[in-house]
């Protein structure tokens, strides 16, 4: 389906697919009704045709929003696997082993997150297994990757004959002990890099905080000095006004004396 253009409509679709599963149908119908009222009958008909996602598909779409980094890692691995499939079958793809480890790690993380979401939403465990299969299948085609990236999947997917076509029957099976060890080592390396970056970020923020605190204290001091100067100026102005009033009284008295003498 190709929806009508417009940021508002795209936002409506995003909200539709991120709703709790039991709210999808009513929200879809409300959106179609609104579009018809706005004169967009063809788009409304297309919206009305959208099927309520299965629990597995709903989990996948939620993961796209709640775990975008793990989804991105899976998408990257899937793209590398599909590009290097022929060379990998001949044992000539240096990117393939790392992509396979990345795929395995991303699927592990996403399956764990899917179980958490399922428990939170009261979704059964069979849906989690189907969600993992759909995740992997989506990562192996360009269309699937785009739908997964946007959290817009509408149906469960199966791997597109990838293993059979390339002779990679072992793909998607548990990693060997050596591969598992390398995956864990890669994961530890990523965590160390993330920790180093986080520490550097904290150091920078602390330095910026100190600079801003110093600037704030300086500005407060300047404000206090300016207020003191302003108060002194107001006091001088009040004194000058008082003296002017006294001088005016003296002038009026002198004028009265002059009138009596004349």
N, C-alpha and C positions, 0 to 999 in steps of 0.2 A: 504493500500500500504506500502510495506517495501522498502524504498529507498536504493540506494547503500550507503555503508559506506563511511566515510570520512568527516573530519571537513569542508572542502570546500563545499561539497555538502549540508551539513546541513545548512551552512551559506547561500547558494543560496536559499534554501527553506524558511528560515526565512525572507530573503529579499523579496522573492516573496509574502509572506503572509502579509507583512507590507506595501506593495506598495499601493498607491491610487487605489481605486476600478477600475477606468477606464484604469489602466495600467496593470492589472493582465494578461489579455489574451496575449497581445504582449510580455510581459516579460516571460510568461510561454512558449510560442512558441520559443522565443530566447534561453531559457535554454535548451529546448528539442533539438533544432538544434545544439547547442554547444556540448551537450552530444553525439549526433550521430556522430559529427565530431571527437570526442575523442574515438569513437568505443564502446560507452556504449549504444547500440541500445535498449536493453530491458528496461533500466532505462529511456531512452528518451521516449519510448512508454508509460511508466507509467506516466511520467510527462505530456505528451500530453493529457492524459485522465483526468487530474485534471480539475474539473469544476470551473468556476469562482464563487466565493462565492456570496451569496445574500448580499444585503445591511446589513441585520441583522447579518449574520455570519461575515461579514467584520468588523462591529462594535465590535463584541465580540473579535475578534482577535486583534484589536487595543487596546481594554481595557486590554488584557493580557500583552501588552507591556507598556502601559501608566499608568496603575493602578495596578501594580503587588501586592502591599500589600493588597488592597481590594479584589483582585482575590484570593489571598492566604487565606484570612479570610473566603471567601465563600467556598473555597475548603475544608478547615478544618471543617467548619460547616456541609457541605454536607456529608463528610466522617463520622462525628460523628452521624448525623441523620440516615444514612443508617445502621450503626453498632448497633444503639440502637433502631431501629424501633420496634422490637418485644416487648422489655421491655417497650418502651414508650407507646405502645398500651395498656399495662396492667397497666400503670401508675407507673412503677418501674424504670424509667431511670432518675437519677438526672442530667445527662449531657444534656438531651434533651432540657429542657427549655432554657438553656444558648445557646446551639447550634442553636436553633430556633431564638433567639434574634440576635445572631451573623449573621445568614443567612439574616434576615430581614434588619439589618443595612448595611451589605455588599451590598445587592441588591439595597438598596436605594442609596448608594454612587455610585455604578456602573451605575445605571440608570441615575443619574445626570450627570456623566461623559460621558455616551453614548449620552445624549442630546447635550452636548457641542461639542463632536466630530462630531455628525450628522449635527449640525448647521454649523460647520466649513467646512464640506465636501459637504454640500448641499444635505444631505440625509433626506428623509421624516420621520415624527414622527412615522408612523406605524412600521418602521424598528426598532425603539427604543424599542417598546413594545415586538416585537418578539425577540429582542436581550436579553431582561430581562428574557423571558421565556427560551430561549436557555441557558443562563447563569445558571439558577437554575437547569435545566435538566442535564446539563453537570456536575454539582457538585454532582449529586446523583449516578453516576456510575464511576467505576475505569477508564474505557477507556475515558469517557468524561472528567474526571478530568485531565488526562494526556494530552489530546488534548488541553484543555483550558489552562493548565499551560504553554504549549509551544506556544500557539497562532496559532494552526494548525487546527482549526475546518474547515470542508468543507461543512457542511450542518446544517440546523436548527434542533433543538432537542425539544422533548417534554418530560415532566417528565415520568419516566418509570413505571407508574402504582403504584407509591409509596403509595399514599394515599389509593387507593382501596385495596391494599394488606394488609395494616396494620391497617386500620380503622382510619387513621389520616386525616379525611376529611378536618380538619381546617388548615392543614399545607399549608403555602403559602398565607393564607388569612391575612388581616391586623391584627396586634397584638392587644390584648386587652389593655384597658387603663393601667392596672397594669403592663403588659409586656412592653408596650411602656415606662412607667415610669422607669422600671428597665433597659431597653435598654439605655435610655438617661443617667441614673445614671452610667451605665457601661462605656458609651462613655465619660462622664465627667471625670470618673476615669482614663481612658486611656489618655485623653488629659492632665490631671494633671501629670501623670507619664511621658508623652512625654515632657511636659514643664520642669519638674524637670531634666530630662536627658539632655535636650537642654541647660539649664542653667549651669549644671555641665560641659558639653562639652565646652561651651563658657569660663567658668572659667579656665578649663585646658588649652585651647588654648591661653588664655591671659597670663597665667603663663609661658607657653612654649615660647610665643612671647617675653616676658620680658627677659627670660633667653637667648634666641638667640640674642636679641638686645644687651644685656650686653656682650655676647661673641663676637659679631661683633665689638663693640666699643673697646674691649680689643685687638682683632686682628688688628684693624686699628691702635691702639696706638703702638703695637709692630712693625707693618710694618713701621710706621713713624720713630720709633727709629732705626730700622734696616736701613732704607734709610739714616737717618742722619749719622749713623756710617759708612755706605758705602761711603757717600759723603766725610766724613772726611778722610777715608782711601784713596780715590781717590786723595784728595788734598795732603796728605802726599806722595803718590806715585809720583805725579807730581813734588813736591818740590825735592824729592830725584833724579828724573830723571834730573831736571834742574841742581842740584849740580853736578851730574855725568858728564853732558855735560861740565860744567865750568871746572871741574877737568881735563877732557880730553883735553880741549883747553890749559890749563896750562902745561900739560905734553908735548903736541906737541910743544909748544913754548920752553920749556926747552930742548927738544931733538934738536931743530933747533939751539939753542945757542951752544949746545955741538958740533954739526957738524961744526959750524964756527970756534970754538976754536981748533978743531982737525986739 
